[in-house]
Amino acid sequence: MKRTLLLILIINILHLGFGQQKVIDSLKRVSLTNNSPKVLYLIAEEYIYQGAVDSAETYCIKAESIKPDNKLIVGYKVNAMLLYYKGELDSCVAFLNKVIPEHVERLTNRELISLYMIEGKCYSSLGNHSKAIECFNLAGKVALKTNDTNLLASTIGAEALELHYKGDFLQSVEKNKKALDLFHKTDNKYRIALCCNNMGISMQKLKRHEKAIDYFHQAIDVYKLYNDNVNEIKSLNNIGISLNAMGKQDSALLMYHEIIKKAQKHKFKEGLLLQYMNISDIYAENNNSDSLYKYTKLAEKLAVELNFTAELSIIKMGIAQYYLNKGNYDTGIRYLEESLKLNKQSGELHNRVTIYRILSEAYRAKNDYKKALLYHTEYAYLNDSLLNKSITKQIIEIETKYETEKKEQQLKLKKQENEAQRIQLKQQRIIIAVVIIFLFSIVTIFILAMRQRSQKHKQKLLELKIQTHDKTKHELFSTLHTALGGKFAATILKLENKLGNSEETQNIKELYRAIQTASHILALPDFVKSTIEDEINVLVANYKTNKLEIETSMHSKTAWKNIPPFVQQNIFRIVQELFSNTMKYAKADYIEMQLVQHNDYISLTYEDNGVGYNPQEIRKGKGYQYEIEQRIALLNGSYTDDSKLEQGAILTFKFPIGNE
């Protein structure tokens, strides 16, 4: 324990004086004499901070090979960090959701905070800001127990940043103020600067630009103390943005030119590119074509050098606008098409709307109405789509906020009413409650007993009904196969002898194959001899055509043969029915199905890219899903239907294992 504390102290001293590479070199020397998993995990952690993910992974593997059965807590932290920096965000969240509950008693407060913070970062990168806020809030509650003001302030600052990403700018400012007060108590100047800069950005969103500029200046004062030129330039850029938003374009231009000198001096190319683009925007607003062209060309050259696809798309759009304003439509359109190509690589939709609109206008100016209509259609469709998403999001947020406030108000009023009556009715309520509980218990026991008896009876009837249904299908298969199989084969042979490989012969063959396929679908497989995996593969082979692609993924924790035949049979019939429904109604050309055996249940996921439907419009117990619902009930299973009109079918099923 003493050696570990001494090692951590040495690492912190080396960080302050020499940087990460010196720390790594020192730890490697230690590992030559003390090849413990803890030292190897610490080396891996330092490599992660350096961005050397492959080297970090190598040292994690070495550490785990020494102590694979009883992994150290530091190992959990480093492995979570490794998954995060590798971009395996879902895996990282799943890993932490397993590790934290299992080892919460072994974790120190600081270790628990680290894991919650990593989980919050994962959710943030996945775009689930509400879940990220929840993780940072949990980290904050644990930080309160440590009496470490800086640690608590860091969790609050992370929560504030997520609120900003979520669009709750006012709440973000309030949280940042709390973090700022705490950092002031510990005189943590660098963190104070980060808080001020974040508050300034939120103030910009709230259109309170004078206050935003004040916060940016506070951040800049600290960055100058630390010679942090990059962050100083970023804060100066934010001031320029606020000045421009306030209508002070001349002041903004002076600021951007001052930043260009600083960025050139410190070789900060990203900052230089940003200033060229900012200046171009101002000249575009003022219709100063020559200056616009000059700075967009400078920006284009730098964006190509930096390989910034999204920025290059915007820049080329600006150059195109210059040529269009000059009446040079061919060159302008060429730049717009290049911009569109780059935009599709970056995936930014809002700028794509603008590109489609300008392309439509350009082709209309050239009297090419066909292409003008084409791009206008693309513009209108994408613009409506983005607008609908935005409106839907706003409506949901407003409804959620309204419902929350309504519930809080109702709870408050109810609490006041209950408090007024509590003393007067206390004894009476206790007596009534005892009587009600007694009677309710008797009635409940009786109802549960009757319901259980009724449920068993219904289950038996349902099982008998489905068995009869399957038996009927199987008998129909036998009839088709016995009565028609031989006759069709003989007829085909005669036709081939008489007419050769004629069109009539081919038609009869196609009909024979269709009957064979239908016969196989109606047949009831013997799941004592085969497995659901084998039968689904045969089913896919029957349905798969040049016009229908089917992808399946089937994974079993033990072996499919260990699953009761009764369960396999009914899940197979559900899959069969889903394929049939897609073929009949969906007009799909792609199906994806996943079947996975877990510890105590089987999950089935089914998707197609057909016309879809609204699950709310399908009545329970009616229509083409009736047989599926019956089999789900028979297996005591459950399902969710996330299908949407015009977006295909998405169904997820869950079946407990062991229902005979």
N, C-alpha and C positions, 0 to 999 in steps of 0.2 A: 504493500500500500504506500509506504514511504517512498519507495523507488518510483512508483507511478506518479505521485505528486511532484517529486523532484523533476521527472522527465517532462511533465506538463509545464512546470515553471520555466525550464530551459527552453522549451518550444516557444513560449510566449515572449521570452527575452530575445530569442533569435528572430522572431517575427518583427519585433520593434526595430531591431538594429540592422538586420541583414536581408530579410525577405524570405519567400517561400523556398527557393532553390537551396539556400543555405540550410534551412530546416530539414529538407529532404536529405541532403548530403549527410547531415549530422545523424539523422535517424537511421540511415543506411549503415553508418559506422557502428551505431549501437546494436543494430540487428546482427552484425557479425559475431558479437559475443553473447547477445541476448535475443535469440531468434524466437521471441514470444509472439503469439497472435496479436496482442495489443499493439506492439511496436509496428508490426506489418500493417495493421489497420490504420494506424496513425500516418504511416507513409502513404497509404492509399488515399486517405483524406486530404493530405497536402497536394497530391497529384490531381485530385478532383478540383481543388481550388485553383490549380494552374490551368485546368481545362484539358489535362492529359488523361482522358477517360480510359483509354486502352491500358496505360501503365497502372492506373488505379485498379482496374479489374484484375490485372495480373497479381497484384499484391493481395487483393481480397481472396483470390483462389488459393494463394500460398497460405494465408492465415487460416482459411477454412480447412485446408488439408491437415493442419497441425491439430486443430481442435474442432472436428466436425460435429460432434454430438452435443456439445454444450457451448453454443456460440456466445461470445461476450456481447454485452450490451453495446459497446462501441461498434461491434461488427454489424448490428442491426442498423445503427445510424448511418454507417458508411455505405452499407448495401442499399439503403433507401436513397441516399444522396446519389449513388451511382446510377440507380434506375432513373432518377429525376433528370440528371444531366445527360443521360443517354436518350432521353425523350420518351422512355417507356412509362408514361404517366399513369395509365390504368393499372399496370402491373405494380407500380410503386404504391398507389392507393390501396390495392388489394393486400399487398405485403404489410403495410402499416396497420390496416384494419385488423389483420391477424395478430401482428406482433404486439401492438399496444395493449389490447385486453389481456393477452396471455401473460405478459411480463410487467404489468403495471405495478405490481408489488415490488419487483426488483429494481425498477427504474428510479433513479434520483429525479428530483424536480427539474434539474437542468436538462437531463437526458430526455425526460418526457416533453419538455418545452421544445427541444430540438426536433423531436419526431412530429409533434403537432405542427410546427412551422414548416417542415418539409411537406407534410400532407397538405397544408394550406396552399403552398406554392404549386403543388400538383393540380389541385382543384382550380386555382387561378389560371394556370396555363390551359386547362381544359375548358375554360370559360364559365365554370360553375362558381360564380363569385359569392353567392349566398353560402355555399358549403365552405368556401375558403374563409369567409368571415367567421363562420362557426368554429373552424379549427383555430384561427388566430385568437378568438375569444377564449377558447379552452386553454390555449397557451398562456393567455393573460391571467386567467384565474389561478393557474399553477404558479406563475411568476409572482403573484401577490404573496405566496408563501415563502419566497426566497429572500424577501427584503432587498432585492437587487433592483434599484430604481431604473438603471439603464436597460435591463432585461425587460422589465414591465413596459417601459416606454417604447421599446422596439416592437413588442407585440401589438401595442395600441397603434403605432405608426403603420404596421402591416395591415391592420384592420382598416385604417383610414384610407390606404391606397386602394384596397378592394372596394370600398364604398365609392371611391372616385370612378373605378372601372365599371361599377354597377350603375353609375349615373346619379348617385345620391351625393351631389357635390357639397351641399350645405352640411350634411351630416359628416362628410369627409373632413371638412374644415374644422368642425367641432372636435372630432377625434384627434386631428393633428394638433389642435391647441392643447389638448390634455398631454399628448406626447411631448410637445414643445416645453410645457411647464416642467415636466419631469426631467427632461434633458438639461434645462437651465439649472435645476437643483444640483446636478452632478457636473455642470460646466462642460458637457460633452459637445464641444463646438461643432464638430463635423456632423453629428446627428442633428444638431440645431439647424445647420445649413440645409440638410436634406428635407427636414420638416418644412422649413420656410419655402423652399422651392416647390414642394408638393402642394402647399397651401396656395401659393401663387397660381399654379396651374388650375386648381379648383376654382379660385377666384375669377380666372379668365373665363371659365365655363359659365360662371354666374354673372358675367359681364361687369364685374366690379374691378375694372382695369387699374385704377389708381392704387387700390389696395394691393392688387396683384404685383404691381411694379415695386411697391414698398417691400413686400416679402422677398422679391427677387434680389433687391439691393442688399437686404440682410444676409441672404445666402452668399452673394458675391463677396461681401466683406470677409466671410469665413474662408471661402475658397482661395482668396488672395493670401491669407495667412498660411495656408497649406500648399501654396503654389500648385493648386489643382486647376490647371489651365483649361482642361476639357470641360469640367463642370461650370467653370466661370463663363466660358463661351456659350454653353447651353443656356445659362441663366440670362446672359446678355441678349441672346436670341429671343428668349421669352419676353424680355422687355420690349424688343423691337416689334414683336407680334402684337403686344398690348397697345403700343403707340399707334400702330397702323389701324387697329380696331377702333381706336378713339378718334380716327380721322386725321392724326398728325403724321401724314405720310412723309413729309420732309424730315422730321425728326427720326422717323423709322429708317429712312434711307441712310441718314448720317450714322445711325447705330449699326446698321448692317455693314456699311463700309468700314467702320471701326473694327467690327468683328472679323472682317476679311483680313485685315492686317494682322490681327492676333492669330487667326487660324493659319495664315501663311507662315508666320514666325515660328509657331509651335508644330507645324506640319500636321495639322488636324484636318485631314481631307474631308471627312464627313461633315464637319462644321462649315468648311468652305463651300461644299456643295449646297448645304442648306441655305446659306446666305445668297448664293447665286439664284436659287429658286425663289427665295423671298423677294429679292429685288425684281425678278422677272414678273412676279405676281403684281407688284405695285405698278410697274410700267404697263402691264396688260390692262389694269383697271383704268389707267390714264390714257390708253390708246397711243402710247409712245412706241410705235412699231420698231423703230431702229434700235432703241435701247433694249426693248424686249428681245429682239433677235440676238443682240450681242451677248446678253447674259444667259439666255437659254442655250446658246451654242457653247458657252463656257461650262454651263452646268452639264450639257450633254457629254462633253469630252470627259469630264470628271466622273460622271455616273458610269460611263463605259469602262473607265479605268478601275472603278471600285466594284463593278459588276452588280450595281443596284438596279434590279429589274423594274421594281415598282416606280422608283423615282424617274428612271429613264423613260418609262411610259408617259408619265406626266409631262416631262420635259419635251418629248417629241410632240405631244399634243399642243404645247405652247408654240413650238416652231411651226407646226401646221397652221395654227391660228394666224401667225404672222404672214405666211404666204397667202392664206385665204383673204386676209384683209387687203393684200396687195393685188388681189384678183388672179393670182397664180394658182388655179384650182387643182391642176394636175399634181404639182409638187406638194401642195397642202394635203391632198387626198393620200398621196404616197406616205407622208409622215403620219397621217392619222391611221393608216392601215398598219404601219410599223408599231405605232402606239398601241393599237388594239391587240396585236400579236403578243407584245410584251405584257399587256394587262392580263391577258388570258393565262399567261405563265404565273403571274403574281396572284391572280384570283381576287383582285379588288373590284367589287361590283359597282360601287357608287361612281367611280371614274369611268367605268365602262358605259354607264348610262350616258354620260356627257359625250364620250367618243361617238357612240351611235347617233346621238342627236346632231353633232357637228357634221358627221359623214352624210347624214340624210340631207342637211341643209346645203352641203357642198355639192352633192350630186344634183340637187334640185336647181342650184344656180347654174349647173352645166347642162340643164334640160335633160338629164338622164333620169327620168321619172321612175323607171323600173327599179334602179338601185336605190333611188331616194326613198321609194316606198318600202323596199326591203329593209333598209336600215331604220326607217321610222317605225316599222313594225317591231324590230328588235328593241328599239328604244322604248316604245310604249309598253311592251310586254315586261321588260326588266324593270322599268320604272314603277309600273303598277305592282309588280311582285315585291319590290323593296318597300314601297309605300304601305302595302297591306301588312307586311311583316312589322313595320314600324308602328302602324296604327294598332295592330293586334297586341304588340308588346306594351304600348302605352295604356290600352284599355285594361289589360290584365293587371298592370301595376296600379292603375287607379282603382280598379275593383278590389284588389287585394288590400290596398291602403284603406279604402272605404269600409270594407268588411272588418278589418282589424280594429279601426277606430270605433265602429259600431259595436263590436263585441266588447271592447274595453269599456265603452260607455254603459252598455247594458249590465256588465259585471259590476261596475261601480254603483249603479242604481240599485241593483239586486242586493249588493252587500249592505247598503244603507238601510234598505227595507228589512232585511233579515236581522240586522243589529237592533233595530227598533222593537222588533217583536220577540227577540231571543229570550229576554228575562221573563216576560209575561207567560210565554208558552213552553218554557223549557221542560217542566215536569210532565205536562200533558203530552208533549211530543215524544218523550222517552217511553211513556206507557204505550202510546199508539204505535210507536216504532217496534217495540218488543212484540206486540200482538201481530202487527203486519208481517214482521220477519218470520214469526212462527207459522202463520197461515201461508205466507208466500213460500216458505220452505216445503211445507206439505204439498202444496199445489205444484210447485216446481218439480219435486221428486216424482209426483204422479204423472205430470206432463212429459217429463224426460223418459220415464219408463214406457209410456204409451208411444211416444215419438220413436224411441229406439225399436220397439216392436214393429211399428208401422214401417220404419225405414228398412228393417231387415226384410219385411214382406215385399216392399216395393223393389228392393235390390234383387230379390229372387225372381220376381216377375220380369224385371228389366233384363236380367241375365237370360232367362228363358226366351224372351222376345228376340233378343239379339242372336242367341244360338239358333233359333228357328229361322231368322233372317239369313244368317250365314249358311245354314244347311240348305235353304232354298236356292241360294246363289250357287252353292256347290253342285246341287242336283242339276241345275240349269247348265252348268259347265259340262257335267257328264253327258247330258243329253246332246248338247251342241257337238261335243267331241266325238261321241259314239255315232250319233245319227248322221252328222254332216261331214265329219272328217274324212272318212273313207270315200264317200261319194264325190267329194270335191277333188280328192287326189286322183281318183279314176277319171273324172271328167277332164281334169287338166292334162292327164297323160294322153287321152284320146284326142284332145284339141291340138296338142303338140304334134302328134303323129299325123293329124289331118291338115292342120293349118300352119304348123311350124310356130315360130315365135311372133305371131301376129298380134295386133292390138287387142283383139277379142281374148286371146290367150292371156295376155298381160293383165287385162281387166279382171278375168276370173282369178288369176293368181293374187292380185291385190285384194279382192274380196275374201279369198281364202285366208290371207295373212291377217286381215282385219278380224275375221271370225276367230282365228287362233289367239290374237291379242285379247279380244273380248273374253274368250274362254278362260285364258290365264288369269285375267282380272277377277272373274267370277269365282275361280277355284279357291278353295280354302287351304292354305299351306299347312303342312304338318310341322309345327314348331317343336316337336320332340326330336325330329330328324334334322331340321334346318334351324337357322336363326333369323331374327328380324333383319340383321345386316345383309344376309344372303338374299332374302326375299325382296328387300328394298332395291338392291342392286339389279335384280331381275326386272323389277317394276320400272326402274329408271331406263333400262335398256328397251323396254317396250314403248315407253312414252317419248324417249329422246328422238328428235328428228333434226333435219337441217334447219328447220324454222323454230325449234325449241331447244335451248341449251339448259341442262340441268346439272347443278353442282351439289354434291352431298358430302357431308362430313359426319362420320359416326365414330364415337370414342366410348369404350367400355372400361370401367375401372377394374373389373375382373375379367369376365367373359360373358358374351351375350347368352350363351347356353345356360348360364346360371340364373337367368331371369325366368320366372314362371312362364310357361307357354301361354297361359291365359292372358297375361299382361302383354306379351309380345304380339299375340294375335290381334288384340284390340287396338294397340298402338299402330300396328301395320295397317289395319282397316282405316284408321283415321288418316294416315299418310296417303293411302290409296284414294280416299274420298277427297282429300285436299288436291291431289294431282288431277282427279277427275273434274273437280270444280273449276280449276284453273283452265283446263282444256275446253270446258263448256262455255264459260262465261267471261274469263279474264282477258282474252286476246293478248296473252303474254308471250314473250319470246325468251324469257329467262326465269328460272326457278332456282332458289337456294334453300337447302334444308340441312339442319344440324340436329343430330340425335346424340345426346351425351348421358352416360350413366354416372351419377354421383353416388355418394355414400348411401343415401337412403331414398333417393328419388331419381327419376329419369326426366330430362328436359328435352323438349322438341321445339325447335324454332323453324318457322316456314315463312318464306318471302317469295313474292313474284312481282314483276314489273308491269302488271296488267292495268286494266282500267280502274281497279280498286272499287271500294264501296264505302258507305257510311254504316259502321256497326250499329249505330243508334236506330237505324231504320229497319234492322233485321229483328223481327220478333222472336223471342225465346220459344223454342219448341216448334218453330215453323220454318219452312223453306229448306234450302239445300244443306243447311248446317245441322238439321235435326238429328241425323244419324251420328254425326260427330259429337254432339252434346250428350246423346244417350250413352255413347261409349266412355266419354269423360266421366259421367256420373257413375257408370258401372265400375270404373277404376278408382273412384273417390279422388279424381284428379281435379285440376283447375286450369283455366286458360285466360289469357288476355288478348284482346283483339285491337291492335293499333292501326288497322287498315284505314286508308283515307281515299276519298274519291279522287281519281286521276293520278294517284300516287302508288297504286298497287296494294297487295295484301301483305300484312305483317301479323302473324299469330304466334303466340308463345304458350306452350303447354307444360304442365308439371304433373307427373304421375308418381305417387308413392310406390316404393317397391315392396312386394310381399303380399299383395292382395290376391289371394287365390279365388 
